[in-house]
């Protein structure tokens, strides 16, 4: 299963970023074998809609779960609609 973690860095040791939509990095971890990919969140600097855009990115990356600190209502709704 692929899980996304909002992170303050690009390694598995990075601290969790408590902000979902404005997280600097997402670490995508395949839990079956613990391989991972760190992707920069290009949505973090958007004036508005960063959470929605980040949630759509998670859906595009076929993530099944997200680990984060805080997820706004619009991002939550977008994640839920995608089955995440």
C-alpha positions as CSV (number, residue, x, y, z in Angstrom):
1,X,0.0,0.0,0.0
2,X,1.3,3.5,-0.8
3,X,1.2,6.0,2.0
4,X,2.1,9.7,1.8
5,X,3.7,11.6,4.7
6,X,3.8,15.3,4.8
7,X,7.4,15.9,5.8
8,X,10.0,18.6,6.6
9,X,12.7,16.8,4.6
10,X,13.2,14.2,2.0
11,X,14.3,11.1,4.0
12,X,12.4,8.6,6.1
13,X,13.9,10.2,9.2
14,X,12.4,13.6,8.4
15,X,10.0,15.1,10.9
16,X,6.3,15.2,9.9
17,X,5.2,18.6,8.7
18,X,2.0,19.4,10.5
19,X,0.6,21.2,7.5
20,X,-0.8,19.1,4.6
21,X,-1.4,21.5,1.8
22,X,1.6,23.7,2.5
23,X,4.0,20.9,3.4
24,X,7.4,21.3,1.8
25,X,7.7,17.7,0.8
26,X,5.7,14.5,0.6
27,X,7.3,11.2,1.2
28,X,5.5,8.4,-0.6
29,X,6.3,5.1,1.1
30,X,5.4,1.7,-0.4
31,X,4.7,-0.2,2.9
32,X,5.2,-3.7,1.3
33,X,8.9,-3.1,0.9
34,X,9.6,0.3,2.5
35,X,10.8,1.9,-0.8
36,X,10.1,5.5,-0.9
37,X,10.0,8.6,-3.2
38,X,10.3,12.2,-1.9
39,X,8.5,14.7,-4.0
40,X,8.6,18.5,-3.5
41,X,5.2,20.1,-3.0
42,X,4.9,22.6,-5.7
43,X,1.5,23.7,-4.3
44,X,2.9,25.1,-1.0
45,X,3.3,28.6,-2.4
46,X,-0.2,28.9,-4.0
47,X,-2.2,31.9,-2.8
48,X,-5.2,29.6,-2.3
49,X,-6.2,26.0,-2.9
50,X,-2.9,24.5,-1.8
51,X,-4.8,21.8,0.1
52,X,-7.0,20.8,-2.8
53,X,-4.1,20.8,-5.2
54,X,-2.0,18.7,-2.9
55,X,-4.9,16.2,-2.4
56,X,-5.3,15.9,-6.1
57,X,-1.6,15.2,-6.4
58,X,-2.0,12.4,-3.8
59,X,-4.8,10.9,-5.9
60,X,-2.6,11.1,-9.1
61,X,0.2,9.3,-7.3
62,X,-2.3,6.6,-6.3
63,X,-1.8,7.1,-2.5
64,X,-4.1,5.1,-0.3
65,X,-3.5,6.9,3.0
66,X,-2.0,10.2,4.2
67,X,-0.2,10.8,7.5
68,X,-0.1,14.5,8.4
69,X,-0.8,16.9,11.3
70,X,-3.6,19.0,10.0
71,X,-5.7,18.7,6.9
72,X,-8.2,21.5,6.0
73,X,-11.8,20.8,5.2
74,X,-11.4,21.3,1.4
75,X,-8.4,19.0,1.2
76,X,-10.1,16.5,3.4
77,X,-13.1,16.5,1.2
78,X,-10.9,16.1,-1.9
79,X,-9.0,13.2,-0.3
80,X,-12.2,11.5,0.8
81,X,-13.7,11.8,-2.7
82,X,-10.6,10.1,-4.1
83,X,-10.9,7.2,-1.5
84,X,-7.9,8.3,0.5
